[in-house]
Amino acid sequence: MKTAFTDLDELLAFLELDKNRLNLPIGNSDPFSLRVPRGFVALMKPGDPNDPLLLQVLPSGREAIAQPGFNNNPVGDLESQSVPGILHKYHGRALILASGACAVHCRYCFRRHYPYHGGTASPRQWQDILGYLKADPSIREVILSGGDPLMLQDERLAEWFANLAGIPHLQRLRLHTRLPVVLPERITPHLIELLSGLALPTVVVLHVNHPNELSPALTSATRKMHRNNITLLNQAVLLKDVNDSRETLTTLSEKLFAAGILPYYLHLLDRVQGSAHFEVPEPEARKLYRALLAKLPGYLVPKLVKEITGQTSKTPLGIS
């Protein structure tokens, strides 16, 4: 984390890219700053401004252009905050914003404008959060998200796990994380032992968008997790010029499965302000989904979904 790229000029020099040939932001006032670990950058092709991993993290001048239908609260998170640190949108599930920090700043992130200050699960808010969960027996599953929950140290995670395991009506625990993808070193033997020894059945949902992200280090780590009976799922975001082709998505599903990860969701872009250049139109997304159905066995085809504020679940798009 300490050696991650945070300076744009340094990143471009490392990748042998000419900043004058790129559509970069003017000035350095963007609060959603550049952050990308060096190991993830090492997976990019030097000299290629269209590398699919680079496009996900490189700030663009297009982010400053306001687009109709795009806003700072695209999935209604602010309206779903029950107590500070908890989002409660769907029946039976509650999401804890365990950390506001991330190892990487993905430019399409739907929480890039989220007011994390005062809205994450700080230690002083634990009792309120646990009290809320205990008081609602309809909550059967807790999701640790963020930011990224694996930005917390193992000791803090262990405290969360122990407290949640003590709530009688909870039946499952889920972690949503991108950190192992950009920093595979985070999957230590101790973390695997911690996750595999939990009292609650646990699902780890990774966020891999492109097959090039499945580095040997990541694949080695996820196979170890799989062998330790940790359920691994993947949710990807459909991104223009990154993974919007049948070939790329087919390879992604196949490489995920080989790494012990089951494709779960393929999300349409959440329309957060600054991300319009990543959007793949819905008709094109449906066409891609049909192509995947024709190419892959059903268990390797992720559900194509989009999130609509106020709905009781993610909305499947199917093939109609």
Helices and strands as residue ranges (DSSP letters): H 8-14, G 19-21, H 38-41, H 52-57, G 61-64, G 78-80, E 86-87, E 93-99, G 123-125, H 126-135, E 141-146, G 149-151, H 154-165, E 172-177, H 179-182, G 184-186, H 189-196, E 202-206, G 211-213, H 216-227, E 231-237, H 246-258, E 262-267, G 276-278, H 282-295, G 298-300, E 303-306, E 315-316
